[in-house]
Amino acid sequence: MSDSRAPTRLSRRQLLAGASLAALAASRPATAGARPLQVGAEWPVYGGTNAAMKYSPLSQIDRGNAGRLKIAWEWESPDAAVIKAHPELGLKPGEFQATPIMIGGVLYTSTAMSQVAAIDAATGKTLWVYDPQSWRRPKPTQKGFMHRGVAYWTDGRDARILIATLDNRLIALDARTGAKIATFGKDGEVDLAVVGLQRPLTIEPMDLFATTSAPTVCRDVVVVGQYISDPVVRKDMPPGDVRGFDVRTGALMWTFHTVPMKGEVGYETWDDNSADRNGNANIWAPMSADDELGLVYLPGSCATNNFYGGTRPGNDLFANCLIALDARTGRRRWHFQVVHHDVWDYDLPCAPALVDVTVGGKKIKAVAQATKHGFLFVFDRTTGKPVWPIEERPVPQSLIAGEHTSPTQPFPTKPAPFEPQGVNEADLIDFSPELRAQAKELLKDYEAGPLFQPYGHRPTISRPAWTGGANWEGVAVDPETGIIYVPSHSSLGAMALDAEGGRVAGPRETEEIAGSARVVSGPRGLPMFKPPYSRITAIDLKTGDHLWMKPNGPGATGSPALRPFNLGWIGSDQRAGPLLTKTLLFVGEGPHDPRWGRKVLRSYDKQTGDIVAEIALPGFPLGPPMTYLARGKQFIVCGMGIRSDPHKLVALSLA
C-alpha cells in the first residue's frame, strides 16, 4: 500500500510550476546560513517578514483603483474532502485561520487540519498537498481543528516548508514536491510531544497540548511554541517549553523554560516552589525575530489557572512576559512582564512587531507588543529598555481566600490605551434615558471597577475581557512612517469564582463564539456599554500619540433593536487581521452575526482612516490578508471559513 501521507501526485503542468521554484532557489547564492527573507514581490513569512509588520511595499493597488478589485480565483481547502471521505469519524471543519506565504510564484498554506498545500500564486491551482493525517488523532484543540500557517527556509540549494502540526509533529517538506525531507528528524519529523520537554507529558497531547501557529525560522533555527489549553485546570498541566531545532537536521538545539526549573532565573518568583507544580506560560501566538540581531521575540501567556493563582503565589516569571532569546542558543537576552500574577487571562496574544523609529531625535530599534487588555508596550528591542516610562501603579486586590494578587501592575505612560479599560458608569449606554437607567440598575448585579479588578464570589466584570483587546490577528506597521495600526475588539466578560477558585457563571451571561468566554448583556438584550464594539486605532510610534480611531464596520447598527437610535457605525462584534501596503490599509470584519455583518475587505486611507473602497467577499475574512506580485499583477489573498462555512482562500486583483 502507498503511504497516504505522501503528497498528492503532481501533473506534468504542476511539475513544471514546481520546477520554476527550484530554479528560483538555485538562483539564490548558497551561504553558510540562510539569508533573511525580505518582503517585496513575495510574502515569505507569516507576518510578511520575521519583523511581523504585515507590510508590503507593493503599490499597484492604490486609492485610485482599489474599488475595482475583483475575485481572481478561489481555492478550497482539502479538509472538505477528508471530512467527506471519513463520515465514520464525525469530523468537524473547525476554523481556517491560516495566512499563506508566497515564494517564487507559489503560495504555501496550512489548513485547519494541518494539511499543507502548494498553490500557483497566479491561478489558484493546487500544485501539491501533503496530509500528515493529524485528523486521525482522537481530539483536536478545545476550539476544534485550527492552524495558522507554515514557515519557509532556503540556503540557495535546499528549499523547505516547515509545519508544526496540531498533533505535535515538526515536519520538514521539500518545497518543490511536498515530500518529507528524510534526513530531518526521524523520517522527516520531530515528535514535539517528547523531544526537549522538561517534564514528560501525562495528558492526552492533542486535547490539551498542540501546535497551532507557524514556526519561526531565524539563523537556521526553527523556533516552536505550544498551544496548551488554559481554561482546563489539572494538576499535570505541562509547562510551555519553547524549543529551537536545527533547520537542516531537526536536532534539538535548546529548550527555554517559561516555567523555570529550580536553580534557573525566575524560579524565585514562584513562591513555595510552586513552579514545580504548575504549567502553561506557553507561547501559543505567532512570534517575531530580528535576523540581524539574532533574537527571537516570544509573546508569553498566563500560567495555570487563568483566573485563580492561589496555587502559584508570586509573580510567576516568565508568564505574561515579552521575552527576547538568542535564536542560536536559546539564552534569554531580556524580558518584561506585562501582567504580574495574571488572574484575568491577559496573555500576550500576537506577534510583537519590529520597526525602526526615531523618538526624540534618537534612532531606536523598537518592538511593539499589543495586549488583550488594550495596552501597546514599546521597547528598544536590543536592550528591552522601555521607549517611554512604564509605571507600576496600585491596583485592587483579591478578597478570595488563598489568593494573593500583585499589589501593582505595569501601566505604559505612552501610548494611551487603544481600548476602554475598566468599568465606569459614564460608559454605560445612553441611547435613551430609559435605557441608561436600566443599564445602571443591571450594573448593580456585578462587581465592577477599574482595570485589574480581580474576580470575586459575585460576578465581576472584566473590560476588556479575556478575548481582547488585541488577539492573534495582530497589528500592522508602516516602516516608512512609523505608524502602527491596531484592530481590536471591545469585549466584555463577567465571572464569579467559588471558594476553591473555580469559575461560576454570572447573571444574564451567554456563550460567546470564541469558546468558554461569557459576555454581559445590557437592557433588552442590547449592549451594556457604549460603542464602538470593535475598532481600528492608528498610533504614531515616533511620538506615542494616537492619530485616529475608527469603528471597524457598521456592526448591528441596522438591526431592529438599534436602528431607531441612528448610531452610525458601531463596530462589528469580532476581531479582524490587518494588511498594510505602501498605499493603503486593508481590514475585514471577522466572522460574526451574518444578519448584520458584511463579508467584505475594506481599504482605508492610512493617514485619516477614511474608507477608500469596500470589496465584496464570499465569506468573512478570518486570518490576516497577505499580498504579493505574480506575473506582473498584485494579488491580495484572504483566508476564510469557520465551522461549516467553506474553508477557502480568495485572491483579489485588478481586472
C-alpha positions as CSV (number, residue, x, y, z in Angstrom):
1,M,0.0,0.0,0.0
2,S,1.1,3.5,-0.7
3,D,1.8,6.0,2.2
4,S,-1.4,8.0,2.3
5,R,0.6,10.8,3.9
6,A,2.7,11.3,0.8
7,P,1.9,14.4,-1.2
8,T,-0.8,14.2,-3.8
9,R,0.7,13.3,-7.2
10,L,1.6,16.2,-9.5
11,S,0.5,16.6,-13.1
12,R,3.1,17.5,-15.7
13,R,2.0,21.1,-15.7
14,Q,2.3,21.2,-11.9
15,L,5.7,19.7,-12.0
16,L,6.8,22.5,-14.4
17,A,5.4,25.0,-11.9
18,G,7.4,23.3,-9.2
19,A,10.5,23.5,-11.4
20,S,10.2,27.2,-11.5
21,L,10.5,27.3,-7.7
22,A,13.5,25.0,-8.0
23,A,15.1,27.5,-10.4
24,L,14.4,30.3,-8.0
25,A,16.1,28.5,-5.1
26,A,19.1,27.7,-7.4
27,S,19.4,31.3,-8.4
28,R,19.9,32.4,-4.8
29,P,23.6,32.0,-3.7
30,A,24.4,29.3,-1.2
31,T,25.8,30.6,2.0
32,A,26.8,29.1,5.4
33,G,23.4,30.3,6.7
34,A,20.2,31.3,5.1
35,R,19.8,34.9,4.3
36,P,16.9,36.8,6.0
37,L,13.8,36.7,3.9
38,Q,12.8,40.1,2.6
39,V,9.3,41.1,1.6
40,G,8.8,42.7,-1.8
41,A,7.1,41.0,-4.6
42,E,6.9,38.0,-2.3
43,W,5.4,37.3,1.2
44,P,7.9,34.8,2.6
45,V,6.9,34.7,6.3
46,Y,3.5,34.5,8.0
47,G,3.7,38.2,9.1
48,G,5.4,39.3,5.8
49,T,8.9,39.1,7.3
50,N,10.2,38.0,10.6
51,A,9.5,41.5,11.8
52,A,5.8,40.7,11.8
53,M,4.9,44.1,10.3
54,K,2.3,42.7,7.9
55,Y,3.6,45.3,5.5
56,S,4.4,45.2,1.7
57,P,6.0,48.0,-0.4
58,L,3.8,47.0,-3.3
59,S,1.7,49.9,-4.7
60,Q,0.0,48.6,-7.9
61,I,-3.3,48.6,-5.9
62,D,-3.9,52.2,-4.7
63,R,-6.7,54.5,-3.7
64,G,-7.5,55.2,-7.3
65,N,-8.2,51.7,-8.3
66,A,-8.9,49.7,-5.1
67,G,-12.6,49.9,-5.7
68,R,-12.1,47.9,-9.0
69,L,-10.6,44.8,-7.2
70,K,-12.3,41.6,-8.3
71,I,-12.0,38.0,-7.3
72,A,-9.3,36.5,-9.4
73,W,-9.6,32.9,-8.1
74,E,-10.8,30.8,-5.2
75,W,-9.1,27.8,-3.6
76,E,-10.9,25.2,-1.5
77,S,-9.2,23.6,1.5
78,P,-8.6,19.9,1.0
79,D,-10.0,19.4,4.5
80,A,-13.5,19.2,3.0
81,A,-12.5,16.1,1.0
82,V,-11.2,14.5,4.2
83,I,-14.4,15.1,6.1
84,K,-16.5,13.7,3.1
85,A,-14.3,10.6,2.8
86,H,-14.5,9.7,6.5
87,P,-18.1,10.2,7.8
88,E,-17.5,7.5,10.4
89,L,-15.1,9.8,12.3
90,G,-17.6,12.6,12.7
91,L,-15.0,15.2,11.8
92,K,-15.9,18.9,12.2
93,P,-14.2,21.5,10.0
94,G,-13.0,23.9,12.7
95,E,-11.5,27.3,11.7
96,F,-9.4,28.3,8.7
97,Q,-7.1,30.7,10.5
98,A,-4.1,30.4,8.1
99,T,-2.4,33.2,6.3
100,P,-0.4,31.7,3.4
101,I,3.2,32.6,2.5
102,M,4.4,33.2,-1.1
103,I,7.9,32.5,-2.6
104,G,8.8,32.1,-6.2
105,G,5.3,32.3,-7.6
106,V,4.0,29.6,-5.2
107,L,1.7,30.0,-2.2
108,Y,2.1,27.7,0.7
109,T,-0.6,27.3,3.4
110,S,-1.7,25.0,6.2
111,T,-5.3,24.0,6.7
112,A,-7.3,23.7,9.8
113,M,-6.4,20.0,9.9
114,S,-2.7,20.7,9.5
115,Q,-2.5,19.7,5.8
116,V,0.0,21.6,3.8
117,A,-0.7,22.8,0.2
118,A,1.3,24.5,-2.5
119,I,-0.7,26.7,-4.9
120,D,0.1,28.5,-8.1
121,A,0.0,32.1,-6.9
122,A,-1.3,33.5,-10.2
123,T,-4.1,30.9,-10.9
124,G,-5.0,29.3,-7.6
125,K,-4.3,25.8,-9.0
126,T,-3.1,23.2,-6.5
127,L,0.4,22.0,-7.1
128,W,0.7,19.5,-4.3
129,V,-0.9,18.7,-0.9
130,Y,0.7,16.9,2.0
131,D,-1.6,15.3,4.5
132,P,0.0,14.4,7.8
133,Q,-3.3,12.9,8.9
134,S,-3.4,14.9,12.1
135,W,-7.2,14.5,11.8
136,R,-6.9,10.8,12.8
137,R,-6.0,11.7,16.4
138,P,-8.9,11.4,18.8
139,K,-9.4,15.1,19.7
140,P,-8.5,18.5,18.2
141,T,-7.9,21.6,20.3
142,Q,-10.6,23.0,22.5
143,K,-11.9,25.1,19.6
144,G,-11.7,22.2,17.2
145,F,-9.3,21.9,14.2
146,M,-7.4,25.2,13.6
147,H,-4.0,26.2,12.3
148,R,-2.3,29.5,11.3
149,G,0.4,28.8,8.9
150,V,3.8,27.4,7.8
151,A,7.4,28.6,7.5
152,Y,9.9,28.6,4.7
153,W,13.7,28.2,4.6
154,T,16.3,28.0,1.9
155,D,20.1,28.1,1.7
156,G,20.0,28.7,-2.0
157,R,20.1,25.0,-2.9
158,D,17.6,23.4,-0.5
159,A,14.2,24.9,-0.1
160,R,11.9,23.6,2.8
161,I,8.4,24.2,4.1
162,L,8.1,23.6,7.8
163,I,4.9,22.9,9.8
164,A,4.3,22.2,13.5
165,T,1.1,20.2,13.4
166,L,-1.9,20.1,15.7
167,D,-0.8,16.6,16.8
168,N,2.6,17.8,17.8
169,R,5.0,17.0,14.9
170,L,7.5,19.3,13.4
171,I,7.7,18.2,9.7
172,A,10.0,19.4,7.0
173,L,8.8,19.2,3.4
174,D,10.6,19.7,0.1
175,A,9.1,23.0,-1.2
176,R,9.2,21.7,-4.8
177,T,7.5,18.4,-4.3
178,G,5.8,18.3,-0.9
179,A,7.8,15.1,0.0
180,K,9.2,14.8,3.5
181,I,12.9,15.6,4.0
182,A,14.0,12.1,5.2
183,T,17.2,13.5,6.9
184,F,15.2,15.9,9.1
185,G,14.5,14.3,12.5
186,K,13.2,10.8,12.1
187,D,11.8,10.3,8.6
188,G,11.1,14.0,8.2
189,E,9.5,14.5,11.6
190,V,10.3,15.5,15.2
191,D,8.0,14.5,18.0
192,L,7.1,17.7,19.8
193,A,5.2,15.8,22.5
194,V,8.5,14.2,23.6
195,V,11.7,16.0,22.4
196,G,13.1,18.7,24.7
197,L,10.3,18.9,27.3
198,Q,11.3,19.5,30.9
199,R,8.5,17.1,32.1
200,P,7.1,14.1,30.4
201,L,3.5,14.7,29.2
202,T,0.9,12.9,31.3
203,I,-2.1,14.3,29.5
204,E,-3.6,13.4,26.1
205,P,-1.5,15.6,23.9
206,M,-3.9,16.7,21.2
207,D,-6.7,17.6,23.6
208,L,-4.7,19.9,25.8
209,F,-1.2,20.2,24.1
210,A,-0.9,21.1,20.4
211,T,0.8,23.4,18.0
212,T,-1.4,25.9,16.1
213,S,0.9,28.8,14.9
214,A,3.6,28.8,12.2
215,P,7.2,28.1,13.4
216,T,9.7,31.0,13.3
217,V,13.0,30.4,11.5
218,C,15.9,32.6,12.5
219,R,19.6,31.9,11.8
220,D,18.9,28.4,10.7
221,V,17.0,27.6,13.8
222,V,13.3,26.6,13.8
223,V,11.7,28.0,17.0
224,V,8.4,26.4,18.1
225,G,6.0,27.3,20.8
226,Q,2.9,25.4,22.0
227,Y,-0.8,25.7,22.5
228,I,-1.8,24.5,25.9
229,S,-5.4,24.6,26.8
230,D,-5.7,27.2,29.5
231,P,-9.3,27.1,30.7
232,V,-8.7,23.5,31.8
233,V,-7.2,23.1,35.3
234,R,-5.4,19.9,36.1
235,K,-2.5,19.1,38.4
236,D,-0.5,17.7,35.5
237,M,-0.7,20.7,33.1
238,P,2.6,20.9,31.2
239,P,4.9,24.0,31.2
240,G,5.1,25.9,27.9
241,D,8.7,25.0,27.0
242,V,9.9,26.8,23.9
243,R,12.3,24.8,21.7
244,G,14.8,25.5,18.9
245,F,15.7,22.9,16.3
246,D,18.4,22.8,13.6
247,V,16.5,23.6,10.4
248,R,18.7,21.1,8.4
249,T,18.7,18.1,10.7
250,G,15.8,18.6,13.1
251,A,18.2,18.1,16.1
252,L,17.2,19.9,19.3
253,M,19.5,22.9,19.9
254,W,17.9,24.3,23.0
255,T,14.9,24.5,25.3
256,F,13.8,27.6,27.1
257,H,11.7,27.0,30.2
258,T,9.0,29.6,30.5
259,V,8.2,27.9,33.8
260,P,11.7,27.9,35.3
261,M,13.3,24.8,36.9
262,K,15.0,25.0,40.3
263,G,18.2,27.0,40.0
264,E,17.1,28.9,36.9
265,V,16.4,32.7,36.8
266,G,12.7,33.3,37.6
267,Y,12.2,30.3,39.8
268,E,12.3,32.6,42.8
269,T,9.2,34.4,41.6
270,W,7.1,31.3,42.2
271,D,6.7,31.2,46.0
272,D,6.6,27.9,47.9
273,N,8.4,26.2,45.0
274,S,5.1,26.4,43.1
275,A,6.9,26.3,39.7
276,D,7.4,22.6,40.3
277,R,3.6,22.1,40.4
278,N,2.3,24.4,37.7
279,G,2.4,24.6,33.9
280,N,1.3,26.7,30.9
281,A,3.0,30.1,30.4
282,N,3.3,28.8,26.9
283,I,3.9,30.7,23.6
284,W,0.8,29.9,21.5
285,A,0.7,33.0,19.4
286,P,2.9,33.8,16.4
287,M,6.4,35.0,17.2
288,S,8.8,37.5,15.5
289,A,12.5,37.7,15.1
290,D,15.3,40.1,14.2
291,D,17.6,38.3,11.8
292,E,20.4,40.9,12.2
293,L,20.4,40.8,16.0
294,G,19.8,37.1,16.0
295,L,17.0,37.5,18.5
296,V,13.5,35.9,18.6
297,Y,10.7,37.6,20.5
298,L,8.2,35.4,22.4
299,P,4.7,36.7,23.5
300,G,4.0,34.7,26.7
301,S,0.7,33.5,28.1
302,C,-0.5,33.1,31.6
303,A,0.3,30.2,34.0
304,T,-2.1,27.5,35.0
305,N,-5.2,28.6,36.1
306,N,-6.1,31.6,34.1
307,F,-8.4,33.1,36.8
308,Y,-7.1,31.9,40.1
309,G,-3.5,32.0,41.3
310,G,-3.8,30.6,44.8
311,T,-1.7,27.5,43.8
312,R,1.0,29.6,42.3
313,P,1.8,32.5,44.7
314,G,4.2,35.1,43.4
315,N,4.7,37.0,40.1
316,D,5.2,33.7,38.1
317,L,8.0,34.5,35.6
318,F,8.0,34.0,32.6
319,A,4.3,34.0,32.3
320,N,2.8,37.1,30.6
321,C,6.3,38.2,29.5
322,L,7.7,39.5,26.3
323,I,10.9,37.5,26.1
324,A,13.9,38.1,23.8
325,L,16.0,35.0,23.2
326,D,19.2,34.3,21.3
327,A,18.0,32.3,18.4
328,R,21.1,30.1,18.2
329,T,21.4,29.3,21.9
330,G,18.0,30.0,23.5
331,R,19.6,32.2,26.1
332,R,17.4,35.0,27.5
333,R,18.6,38.4,26.4
334,W,15.9,40.3,28.2
335,H,12.2,40.1,29.3
336,F,9.4,42.3,30.5
337,Q,6.4,41.0,32.4
338,V,3.3,43.0,31.3
339,V,1.0,41.4,33.9
340,H,2.1,40.2,37.3
341,H,0.4,37.1,38.7
342,D,-2.2,37.1,36.0
343,V,-5.8,36.1,37.0
344,W,-7.6,37.7,34.1
345,D,-6.2,35.6,31.2
346,Y,-4.4,38.6,29.8
347,D,-1.8,36.6,27.9
348,L,0.2,38.2,25.1
349,P,-1.9,37.2,22.1
350,C,0.0,38.2,19.0
351,A,3.5,38.6,17.4
352,P,5.4,41.7,18.6
353,A,6.0,44.0,15.7
354,L,9.6,45.1,15.0
355,V,10.2,48.5,13.4
356,D,13.0,51.2,13.4
357,V,11.8,54.6,14.5
358,T,13.2,57.9,15.6
359,V,12.0,59.1,19.0
360,G,13.1,62.5,20.4
361,G,15.9,62.6,17.8
362,K,17.2,59.1,18.7
363,K,17.0,56.2,16.3
364,I,15.6,53.1,18.1
365,K,15.2,49.5,17.0
366,A,11.8,49.2,18.5
367,V,9.5,46.3,19.3
368,A,5.8,47.0,19.9
369,Q,3.6,44.5,21.7
370,A,-0.2,44.8,21.7
371,T,-2.1,43.2,24.5
372,K,-5.5,41.8,25.3
373,H,-6.1,44.5,28.0
374,G,-5.7,47.3,25.5
375,F,-2.1,48.5,26.0
376,L,0.7,48.9,23.5
377,F,4.1,48.3,25.2
378,V,7.1,49.7,23.2
379,F,10.7,48.7,23.9
380,D,14.2,49.0,22.5
381,R,14.3,45.5,21.1
382,T,18.1,45.3,21.6
383,T,18.1,46.1,25.3
384,G,14.5,45.7,26.5
385,K,14.5,49.3,27.8
386,P,11.0,50.9,27.5
387,V,10.8,53.7,24.9
388,W,8.5,55.6,27.2
389,P,8.3,55.1,31.0
390,I,6.2,52.3,32.3
391,E,4.8,52.9,35.8
392,E,4.0,50.3,38.5
393,R,0.6,51.5,39.8
394,P,-1.5,50.2,42.7
395,V,-4.5,48.0,41.7
396,P,-7.4,46.4,43.5
397,Q,-6.7,43.3,45.5
398,S,-8.5,40.0,45.6
399,L,-10.7,39.0,48.5
400,I,-10.7,35.3,47.6
401,A,-9.2,33.1,50.4
402,G,-5.8,31.9,49.4
403,E,-5.4,34.4,46.5
404,H,-2.6,37.0,46.7
405,T,-2.7,39.3,43.7
406,S,0.1,41.6,42.9
407,P,-0.2,45.0,44.6
408,T,0.8,46.8,41.4
409,Q,0.7,46.3,37.7
410,P,2.6,47.9,34.8
411,F,1.0,50.9,33.0
412,P,2.7,52.4,30.0
413,T,2.7,56.2,30.1
414,K,2.7,56.2,26.3
415,P,0.9,55.3,24.0
416,A,-2.5,55.7,25.6
417,P,-4.7,52.6,25.7
418,F,-6.3,51.6,22.4
419,E,-9.3,50.1,24.2
420,P,-11.6,51.3,27.1
421,Q,-10.4,49.8,30.3
422,G,-12.4,49.1,33.4
423,V,-16.0,49.8,34.2
424,N,-17.2,53.4,34.6
425,E,-20.8,54.4,34.9
426,A,-20.2,57.1,32.4
427,D,-19.6,54.4,29.8
428,L,-23.0,52.8,30.1
429,I,-25.3,53.0,27.0
430,D,-27.1,56.3,26.7
431,F,-29.2,55.6,23.6
432,S,-32.2,56.9,25.7
433,P,-32.6,58.0,29.3
434,E,-34.7,54.9,30.0
435,L,-32.1,52.5,28.6
436,R,-29.4,54.3,30.6
437,A,-31.4,53.9,33.8
438,Q,-32.0,50.2,33.1
439,A,-28.2,49.7,32.4
440,K,-27.4,51.4,35.8
441,E,-29.8,49.0,37.5
442,L,-28.3,46.0,35.8
443,L,-24.8,47.0,36.8
444,K,-25.7,46.5,40.4
445,D,-25.8,42.8,39.8
446,Y,-22.0,42.8,39.3
447,E,-18.8,43.8,41.0
448,A,-17.2,46.4,38.8
449,G,-14.2,48.6,38.9
450,P,-11.0,49.7,37.2
451,L,-8.7,47.6,35.0
452,F,-7.3,44.7,37.0
453,Q,-10.4,44.3,39.2
454,P,-9.9,40.7,40.5
455,Y,-12.7,38.2,40.2
456,G,-14.7,37.5,43.4
457,H,-17.5,35.4,44.6
458,R,-20.0,37.8,43.0
459,P,-19.9,38.1,39.2
460,T,-17.2,40.5,38.3
461,I,-17.0,42.4,35.0
462,S,-13.7,42.4,33.1
463,R,-13.2,45.1,30.4
464,P,-11.6,44.2,28.1
465,A,-12.3,40.6,28.7
466,W,-10.1,37.6,28.1
467,T,-10.7,37.6,24.4
468,G,-9.2,41.1,24.0
469,G,-8.5,43.9,23.1
470,A,-5.9,42.7,20.6
471,N,-5.7,39.0,19.7
472,W,-3.8,36.6,17.4
473,E,-4.7,38.6,14.3
474,G,-2.1,41.1,15.5
475,V,-1.1,44.6,14.2
476,A,0.4,46.2,11.1
477,V,3.3,48.7,11.0
478,D,4.4,51.0,8.3
479,P,8.3,51.1,8.4
480,E,8.3,54.3,6.3
481,T,6.1,56.4,8.7
482,G,6.4,54.5,12.0
483,I,2.7,54.3,12.3
484,I,1.2,51.2,13.8
485,Y,-2.4,50.1,13.1
486,V,-4.2,48.0,15.8
487,P,-7.5,46.3,15.1
488,S,-9.2,45.4,18.4
489,H,-12.4,44.1,19.9
490,S,-14.1,45.8,22.9
491,S,-15.0,42.6,24.7
492,L,-16.8,42.4,28.0
493,G,-17.0,39.4,30.3
494,A,-18.1,38.5,33.8
495,M,-17.2,35.7,36.1
496,A,-17.6,34.6,39.7
497,L,-15.3,32.2,41.5
498,D,-16.2,29.6,44.0
499,A,-14.3,29.1,47.3
500,E,-11.7,26.9,45.5
501,G,-11.1,29.4,42.7
502,G,-13.3,27.6,40.2
503,R,-15.4,29.5,37.8
504,V,-19.1,30.1,38.3
505,A,-21.5,31.6,35.7
506,G,-22.9,35.1,36.4
507,P,-26.3,36.5,35.6
508,R,-27.5,37.1,32.1
509,E,-24.4,35.6,30.6
510,T,-24.4,33.9,27.2
511,E,-21.9,31.8,25.4
512,E,-19.5,33.8,23.2
513,I,-18.4,32.4,19.8
514,A,-14.8,32.2,20.8
515,G,-15.4,29.3,23.3
516,S,-15.8,29.4,27.0
517,A,-15.8,33.2,27.4
518,R,-19.0,34.8,28.5
519,V,-20.4,38.2,27.6
520,V,-22.6,40.5,29.6
521,S,-26.0,41.6,28.2
522,G,-27.4,45.0,28.8
523,P,-31.1,46.1,28.9
524,R,-33.5,44.5,26.4
525,G,-30.6,42.4,25.1
526,L,-28.7,45.5,24.0
527,P,-25.0,46.0,24.8
528,M,-24.3,47.3,28.4
529,F,-21.8,49.9,27.2
530,K,-21.5,52.5,24.5
531,P,-19.9,51.7,21.1
532,P,-17.7,51.1,19.3
533,Y,-17.5,47.4,19.9
534,S,-14.5,46.9,17.6
535,R,-12.2,49.5,16.3
536,I,-9.0,50.3,14.4
537,T,-6.5,52.6,16.1
538,A,-3.6,54.3,14.3
539,I,-0.7,55.2,16.6
540,D,2.5,57.2,15.7
541,L,5.4,55.3,17.3
542,K,7.6,58.3,16.8
543,T,5.6,60.3,19.4
544,G,3.4,57.7,21.1
545,D,0.3,59.7,20.1
546,H,-3.0,58.4,18.7
547,L,-3.6,59.7,15.2
548,W,-7.1,58.3,14.6
549,M,-9.6,55.7,15.7
550,K,-12.5,54.3,13.6
551,P,-15.2,51.7,14.3
552,N,-14.5,48.5,12.3
553,G,-17.7,48.2,10.3
554,P,-21.3,49.2,10.9
555,G,-21.9,46.2,13.2
556,A,-25.6,45.7,14.2
557,T,-26.5,49.4,13.9
558,G,-29.1,48.5,11.3
559,S,-30.8,45.8,13.5
560,P,-34.4,46.4,14.6
561,A,-33.3,47.0,18.2
562,L,-30.7,49.6,17.3
563,R,-32.0,51.2,14.1
564,P,-34.2,53.7,15.9
565,F,-31.2,55.3,17.6
566,N,-29.4,56.3,14.4
567,L,-26.0,55.4,16.0
568,G,-24.0,55.2,12.8
569,W,-21.2,52.7,12.6
570,I,-20.7,50.9,16.0
571,G,-18.1,48.3,15.0
572,S,-18.6,44.6,14.4
573,D,-18.7,42.2,17.3
574,Q,-15.5,40.4,16.2
575,R,-11.8,40.9,15.6
576,A,-10.0,41.2,12.2
577,G,-6.5,41.0,10.9
578,P,-4.8,43.9,9.1
579,L,-2.7,44.2,5.9
580,L,-0.6,47.2,5.1
581,T,0.9,48.3,1.8
582,K,2.7,51.3,0.6
583,T,-0.6,52.8,-0.4
584,L,-3.4,51.5,1.8
585,L,-4.5,49.7,5.0
586,F,-6.8,46.6,4.4
587,V,-9.0,45.2,7.2
588,G,-12.1,42.9,7.1
589,E,-14.7,42.5,9.8
590,G,-14.1,39.0,11.0
591,P,-16.8,36.3,11.4
592,H,-19.9,37.4,13.3
593,D,-23.6,37.5,13.0
594,P,-24.4,37.2,9.3
595,R,-27.6,39.2,9.7
596,W,-25.6,42.4,10.3
597,G,-22.0,41.6,9.3
598,R,-20.6,42.4,5.9
599,K,-18.5,39.9,4.1
600,V,-16.0,42.5,2.8
601,L,-12.4,43.7,2.7
602,R,-12.1,47.4,3.2
603,S,-9.3,49.6,2.2
604,Y,-8.5,52.7,4.4
605,D,-6.5,55.9,3.9
606,K,-3.5,55.3,6.2
607,Q,-3.4,59.0,7.4
608,T,-7.0,59.6,8.1
609,G,-8.8,56.3,8.5
610,D,-11.3,57.3,5.8
611,I,-12.7,54.3,3.8
612,V,-11.3,54.2,0.3
613,A,-13.1,51.1,-1.0
614,E,-15.2,48.1,0.1
615,I,-14.7,44.8,-1.8
616,A,-17.3,42.1,-1.5
617,L,-16.1,38.6,-0.5
618,P,-17.8,35.2,-0.4
619,G,-17.1,34.9,3.3
620,F,-15.8,36.7,6.4
621,P,-12.0,37.1,6.4
622,L,-10.5,35.2,9.4
623,G,-6.7,35.3,9.3
624,P,-4.8,38.4,8.3
625,P,-4.7,39.0,4.5
626,M,-1.4,39.0,2.6
627,T,-0.2,40.4,-0.8
628,Y,2.3,39.6,-3.5
629,L,3.2,40.1,-7.2
630,A,2.7,37.3,-9.6
631,R,3.1,37.5,-13.4
632,G,3.3,41.3,-13.1
633,K,0.0,41.6,-11.2
634,Q,-0.6,42.4,-7.5
635,F,-2.8,40.0,-5.6
636,I,-4.4,40.2,-2.1
637,V,-5.4,36.9,-0.6
638,C,-7.8,36.4,2.3
639,G,-8.4,33.2,4.2
640,M,-11.9,32.4,5.4
641,G,-14.1,29.7,6.8
642,I,-15.3,28.9,10.3
643,R,-17.2,25.8,11.3
644,S,-19.4,24.8,8.4
645,D,-18.7,27.8,6.2
646,P,-16.5,26.8,3.3
647,H,-12.7,26.9,4.2
648,K,-11.0,28.7,1.3
649,L,-8.5,31.2,0.1
650,V,-9.8,34.1,-2.1
651,A,-7.5,36.1,-4.3
652,L,-8.3,39.6,-5.4
653,S,-6.7,41.5,-8.2
654,L,-7.3,44.3,-10.7
655,A,-9.1,43.1,-13.9
